[in-house]
Every structure is written in C-alpha cells, then in structure tokens.
Amino acid sequence: MEETEEYVHKPYRINEGDIITIIRQDVEKDGNKWTFYKVATKNKVDDTQTYYKALSFPKDTDIPDGARIRINSMVEYARHKDKFNDTYYLFIEDYELIDKQTSKEAIEEYKESVDTIY
C-alpha cells in the first residue's frame, strides 16, 4: 500500500506555526528612532520577484536582523496608505525565538567548521 502525504491547504503565505526569518531596519531621523520589521515572501505565479510583508510586535520587542522565529499567535491588521490604497501587516502577538544568529554569521561559522575538517 502506498503512503500518500496529506495535502494541507495554506490560505495565506504566513500562518501561525510557521518559522520565518526577520528583516529588521532601524531608522533615525531628527533625533527620533524607529525600528521596522518585515518578512520576505514570493508569489506562487512569479517566484522571481520578492515581496515584503510588514510585521509589528508588542511594544519594547527587540529582535535582531536575520533572527528566525516561530509564530504562535498573530492577527492581520490594515491601515490606510492613501485615499485609494490600504496596506496590510501582521501583528505577531506571541512567538518563539528559534535562532538569533544572522545568516551571514551562520555561513561564516559553517565555512570555518568545514575548513577545520579538511
């Protein structure tokens, strides 16, 4: 008897339980500091173009750039961008930090470990 994998329909690109990599951008203007978070996504039809979904976290959240998190609880919100367009973002209410190390650091660490083997 053949084993078949059960197909799970994911209606959204990002769902609770998913592990995502955080892109963090820190901005300073006129003495004010802001931190913005987003995650990269791709369309199913055109996977050559990268799109970004804005993320929001509870106040005083500090997640480093390149960190990987598992989303435990989230809500999608929207705000008006202008008179004709809205922008949507995910408010991550609860998450687990999986890996703090940025991908560049992980690559360098891997290269060093391979160099010591050979």
N, C-alpha and C positions, 0 to 999 in steps of 0.2 A: 504494500500500500504506500502510495506517495505521500510525503509530508508537504503540505502547502502552507505558505506563510499567509497569515491573516492580514488582509489589507485594512489599514486604518486611515480613514479619510481625515485629513487635516484641513479644516476650512480656512485657517489663517496661516500666514507664514511663520508666525511665532505664537506658541501656545504655552500654557502652564506645563511645567515639567521639562521644557526644552532647556538645553545648555547653549548659551550664547556668549560671544566674545564682545566685550565692551570697548567702544571707541570713545575716548574722553578728550574734550577740548576745553582748555582753560583760556578765558578771555579777560583782559584787563583794559578798561577804558575810563579815563577821567578819574582814576583812583578807585573805581568800583571793580570788583572781581566777580566773574560768573564762571560756573562750570556747566558744560553741556555734555550730555551722554547720548550716544546713538549706537545702532547696530546695523551692519551691512546686510542687505537682502538682494535677491535676484528674482526676476520674473521667470515664470515657467516657460513662456514662449521665447523670450530673448534673454538667454542666460549670459550674454556677453557684457551687458550693462549692469553696473552695480547701483543700487538704490539704498537709501538710508531711512530707517525708522527711528524717530526721536524717542528717547526714553526719559522718564522722570522718576525720581526716587524720593523717599521721605526726607525731610529736612535733615541737614548735617550728615548725609551719606557721603562717604569718601571712598570711591572705587578707583583703583589705578587703571591707566590706559592698558589695554590688552588683557585685562583680567577676564576669566571665564566664570560665569555664574549659572546656577540652575534656578529657573523661575518657579517659585512655589505659589505665588498669588499675584495677579495683575488685573488691571482694568484699563480699557481703552477709552481715552477722552479725546475731545476735539476742541479747537479754538478757531476763531475767525482769522484768516490770514489777510484777507481784504474783503471788499464788498461781494465778490463773486466766488471766492475760494475759501475752503477750510483746510486746516492741517490736523492730522491725527497723530497722537502719541500714546505710548504705553506708560502707565504709572505702575511701576513694579513695587507692590506693597511688601512682599516678603521674598527673600532669595537666599541661596546658599552660595558662598564664595568657594568655587571649585579650585581655581588656580590663580594666584596673584601675579605670576611671572609673565612678562610680556613675551610675545612670540620671538622677537629679536634675541632676547636673553636666552630663551629656550633653544634656539638654533645654535647660538654660540656655545652653550653648555653641551649640546649634542656633539658639535664638531670637536670640542676638547675631549670628550669621552671617546670618540672614535679615534682621534689621534693617539691617545694613550694605549689603545688596544693594539694598534699596528705599529 
